[in-house]
Amino acid sequence: MAFEGLSEKLQGVFKKLKGKGILSEADINNAMREVKLALLEADVNFKVVKQFVDSVKEKALGQDVLSSLTPAQQVIKIVNDELVALMGGTNSKLTYSPTGFTVLLLAGLQGTGKTTTCGKLANYIKKNGKKPMLAACDVYRPAAIDQLEIVGKSIDVPVFTMRDCKEPEIIAEKAMKEAQYKGHDVLILDTSGRLHIDDELMDELVRIKKKTKPHEILLVVDAMMGQDAVNAATGFNDRLGIDGIIMTKLDGDTRGGAALSTKSVTGRPIKFIGVGEKLDALEPFHPERMASRILGMGDMLSLIEKAQENYDEEKAVELEKKMKNNEFTLEDFLDQIGQIKKMGGLAKLMDMIPGLNNNAVKGVDLESGEKEFIQMEAIIQSMTKEERKNPSILNASRRKRISAGSGQSVSKINNLIKKYEEARKMMKKFSNAPKFKRNRMFKGF
């Protein structure tokens, strides 16, 4: 989980402050010392840490804070505001050329997930009403063209290739003409990377830049590289001039130092974050939402957006009717499991809910919960349509057959039926409530 270690430590610091009621200068100095250590352990750049702590301390020692009725909450607000500012202040959106045709150049070192990110970005742009095309400009890495073609096919986005050409700037130029001729309004260039920044890499990128005049140059960096990612971003920005950063593998980085340091060190905003391997696992980066997650205050806006993204109006109407008529089947139960998986799984949902911070979910085996979902799916998919609609017919012989088909024990099948019955009762009770309204969750925000 992103920022797990930092989040836990910061929340521990604030818990101590809340317990004091009235804060002294010594209390704040001690708290800031712990905040400083927490940030350094999270691999945040030393200069960034110093500036951050000095700024928070200066504001926290103001008379308005020390004399307020809730000084601890005031300090938390200051830390939250400073975290937001540190990561860029506001969401920095992807911009498009006013000419109607936009070229986006993606650069980065090898191993950052650049080619997959090209696909994720194309998928995101497509969902937002644009018509993208991908261009394979990596002429060095074995199978780079094949990988981009596979990615493009899976999201139904065309890929421009010139397999016999070894000059990436020529490929990029031809791709521009092809994209415009075929009516595409965005071209995404997948360029080659190296294990380190060198003159050959930069010269190649400069040539592509001169030929295509990209509207935005986006650098793909691996969050798990920590300060090396920040150093890479600085090097690319100094030599090439980048417009923004796409930070991959943030979901696997428990420290978060790169995300907290990059904007301050390079002056360039993080525009997107990669939060999984699937081609829809790319999200716009919102500094204020990330700060809220770090401080254990959740991220309800992202949760609502995720829910709306996966919301099906027709299915909701059908489900409401079934709930009211007590016709909720195992088929519907399977569909609900699928909805949770689409929204990122249990761990991601719990990360977004206020109050369910790292301490609150300690002892909850989220990985086990995800495995249980997979087992439930296997069991239900091994049933006949009639069995899914009417689980009461599941006698011992049928359960034994399902056990063999799903690879799960009969006791797990029994446990699934029990959970299904509990869910059915709860939904029936919920549907009979006088204030029950379809789509209530979304219309309330």
N, C-alpha and C positions, 0 to 999 in steps of 0.2 A: 504494500500500500504506500503511495507516494507520501513523503514527509513523515512517515510513521514515527521515527525516532525523535525528530525535532518537535512534532506535534505533542508527543507525550511529555517531553521535557518542559516545553513552554506552558502546557496546561498545569504541570506540577508547580511551576513557579507562581502562577496566578492563583492557584489554590491556597498557597501559603499567604499570599497578599490578602486574599479575601478573608482569611481567618484572623487577620490583625485588626480590622475595623478602621483604626486611625493609623496612618502611615507616617513614619519619620523619614528624614533624609537617609539615615542608615539603612532603613528597610528597602528603600528604592535602590540604593547603591548595591546592596546584597543581591537584590532581584536582577539588576542589570548585569552583575557579574555572572550570574547563572545563565541569563539570556545569551551573553557573549560566548560562554563555553558551549552552550547548546548549538549556536549558529556555527561555531568553528568545528564542532564534531559533525555537523551536517555538511561539512566541506564547503561552506560559504567563503568566498574570497576574504582574506584578512582585512584589507582596506575597506571593503564593503561593510564588514562586521563593525569595525571601529566607527565609521561614519553613522551607521544605523544606531548603535548603542549610545553614542554621544548625543544624537538628535533626540532619541527617546528620553534619555536622562534629563536633558535640558528642559523639555516640555513637561516631564513628569514632576520635576522639582518646582514647577510654578506654583504660586500661592493658591490659585484657583483649584488645583488638584489636591494639594495637601489639606486645604481647609474644607473640601467638599464633604458631603454626607456619605458618598460612595467613592472614596479615593481609589480603591482597587479597580473598580469598573472604569474609572477615568484612565488609569494606566493601561488597562487592556485595550481601551479605545485608541489610545495613542499608539500602542504597538500595532494594532490592526491597521490604522491609517498609514503608519510608516512602512508596514509590509506591502500594502497596496502600492504606495509610491515607489518602493524599491523595485517592484515587479513591472512597473510601467504606468501605474495610475488607472488607466482605463483600457478596455479591449481595443486593440489595434487591428482594424479590419483589413482584409485583403481588398486592394483597390484595382479597378479595371481601367483600361485606357479609354479616354473620351472619344477616340476614333472609332470605337466599336470592335476593334480586334486587339486582343491582349496577348502578349508573350510573357510567360513566367519561366524564369531560368532557375532550376534547382541545382544547387552545388553542395559539396560536402566531402568529407573523408570516406574512405572505404569502411564498410561495416556499420554505418549509421542507419541503414534501412532506407536509403535514398530512393531506390527504384520502387519499392513498395509504397513509400510516401507519395511518389508521383501518382500512383494509382489511387491512393486515399484522397489526395487533393482533387484529382479529376472527378472522383465519385462525389465529393463534397460540392464541387462547382456544378456538376450535373444536377444534383438535387436542388440547387438554388437557381435552376432555370437557364443555365448556360449550356453551350454545346462545345465541349472540349475535345481536343485531339492531343495525343501523346506523341513525342518524337524521341526515338532511340539514338542518342548522341554519345553513348559510351561505347567506344570502338576497341577498348582494351580488355575489359573483364570478360572472361569466358562465359558464354550463355547469358550475358546481360540483355541482349536483344530478345532472346527467347523468353526470359523472365518478364520483360516488360510486355511482350505480346500476350503472355498468359494472364498477366494482371489486367491488361486492357480488355481482353475477351471476357473475363469474369465480371466486369462492370459495364460491358457493352460500349466501350469507348475505343475508337480506331487508333492504331499505332502506325506512325510513319517510320519506315526503315529504309536504309540503303546499305545492305550487307557488304557490298564490295568496296564501299567508300571508307577510307581511313582518315578523312578530314572532317572532324565534327562540326566545324563552322559551315562547311558546305552542306552537310546533312541538315543542319538547323535552318539554313537559308532556304533550301528546297522545301523543307517541312512547312515553313511559313507560307510559301506560295501555294502548296497543296491544301493547307488548312483553309486559306482564304477562298480558294477556288471551289472547295467543297462546302462552303458555308459555315465553317466553324468559327466561333468568336473567341475562343481561348486556346492557345497552344502551350503545352507544358513540356519543357526541354529536360530530359533526363541526361545529365552529363556524367563523365567518368570521375572517379575519385582516386585518391592515393592513400597510402598508409600514413603519410605525413604531408605537410604543406611544402611544396617545392616549386622552383621556377617554371618547370615544364607544365605542371598542373595549372598554375596561374596564367601562364602565357596562353594556354589553350582556352581557358575561360574568358580571358580578355578578348581573344579573337572571336569567340562566339558572341560575346557582348557587343562588339563593334558591328558584327554582321546583322544581328537581330534587334538591337536596341530594346532589350526587354523592359516592360513596364515595371516589373518588380524582380529583383534577385533575392531568392529565399534560400537561406542556408539551413541544411538539415544537420542537426547535431544530436548525439546520443547522450541523454541525461545521465546515464549510468557511468559516463566518463568523468563526471564531476568537474574539477577545475581544468582538466585537459579539454573538455568541451568548451569552456569559457575561453581558454587560450586559442583554440581553433577558430572560434567565432571572431576573436580579436584579429587573428592573422588574416582571415578571409576578408574581413571588413577593411583592414588597412590596405590590402592589395587589390581587392576587387570592388569594394563598396557595395554592401548588402543593404536590403530594405527591411528585412525581417528574418525571424528565425522560426523554424519548425523543430520542436524538441520531441524526439522520439523516445520510446521506452520509459516515459515518466511514471507509468504504473508500476514499473519494476524497480524504481529508484527510491529506497526508503529514506535517503538522506535529503535530497532536494537542493543541494548546494548550487548546481548549475542553473536551475530555474530562478533561484534567488539572486544570483550574481550577474547573469548575462546582460540584462538591460543596463545595470549600473556601470558595468565595465566597458561595454561596447557602445552604449547609446542607442542600440537597435532593439526594437521590441520583439518579444515572443508572440507570434501571430497564431500558431497552432500547436497543439500537443498531441502526440500519439499515445493512446491509452489502451493498446491491445494490438493483436496481430491481424484481426479481420480488417477488411477494406473499408468498413464504416467506422473504424475506431480512430477517428481524427476529430478533434474538437477545437473550436476557437478558444484561445486562452484569455480568460477573464481574471485579471489580478485581484479584484475585490472578492470574487468567489473563491479563489485559491487561498487567499488570506483567511477567509472565514473558515475554510476546511482545516487549515493548519491550526487555528485557535479553537477547534472543536465546536464551531458554531454551525456546522453543516453547510449545505449549498442547495437550498430548496428550489432556486430558479433553474439550476441545471437538472434537478430531479424532475421538475414539471416539464421542462423542454424534452427530456428523454421520454417521459410518459406520453406527451403529445405526439412525439415523433412516431411512436409505436402504437398510437391509438387508432382503432378502427371503429368508426361510427356504427356501421351495420352490425358488427359483432357485438358491440355494446348493447344495442337494442335487443338483439336476439338473446344475449345473456341475461338481460333484465327480465325478459319474459320467462325464461327458464327458471330464474331464481324465484319469481313470484308464484310460478306454478309447481315449484318443487321438482323441476325436471333437470336439475344440474347433473350431468353425467360425467363419467371418467374421461370422455372425449373432451369435455369442457375443462376438466381438471388438468389434462395434458396441455391444453391451449394456454392456461394460466401459467404453467411452468415455463412454457415457451416465451410468454410475455416478459417474465422476470429475466430470462436468459438474454432476450433482445435488449433489455435495458442495462445490461452489463453484469448481471449476476448479483448475488447477495452482497459480496464484499463492496462492490461499487455503490450499491443502493444504500448500504449502512453508512458508508463514508459521506454521503450527501445529506443524511437526516440529522438535524440539530439534536445535540445531546448524546448521539450514539458515537462518541469519540473512541479513541483507542482504549481508554480505561473502562469505558462502559461496556465494550464488547469483549473484554478479556474473559477468557474461559469459554467463549462461544467459538466452536470449531467451524469456521466459515467454509474451509476446504471440504470438511465432512458433509456440510450442507449441500455444497455444489455436487459432490459425488452422489448424494442421496437423490438429487434431482435427476441425474443421469440414470440411476437405477430405476427410479419411478417411470421414466420415459420408456426404458427397455421393457418393463413389466407390462405397461399399458399397451405398447405397440405389439406385444406378443398375444394380446387378446383378440377375439373376434369382435366384429361390430356389435353383435348382440350382447356380448359380455360387457363391452364398454358402456352400452346404453342401460343395461340392467344387471349390475354387479351381484344382485341377490341370487342369480343362477350359478354363481361360482362355487360349486361343490368341491369336494376333496380331489376328485379325479381331474377336474378342470384346472384347479390350482396347481396340481402336479405337472400337468402339461405346460402351463404357462411358465412354471419354474424352469422346466427343461429348455423351453424356447428362449427365455430371457437371460438364463444363466444366473438367476437370483434364487435365493432360498424361499421355501414356502412361508417361513416366518416373516420375510420381507414383504411378501405379497399380502399377508394378513395385516401387517403394519400399514401398508399403503391403503388398503380398504378402510381401515380404522381412521386414518387421516382424512380420507375422502369423505367419509360419513360426517366427521367433525366439521369439515369445510362446508358441506352441504347444509348442515344444521345452522351454522353461523350465517351463511348467505341467505337462507330462508328467513332467519330472524331479522337480518339487516334489511331485506327487501320489504318486510312488513312494517318497518319503522315509518312513522308519519312524515318524517322529513326526508325520506329517501327520494333522491332525484338523479336521473341519469345524467352523466357528464358533470356532476357536481364539482368534482375535483378541479376540472379545468375552468369552469365558469366562475369559480370563486377567486381566480387570480387575474 
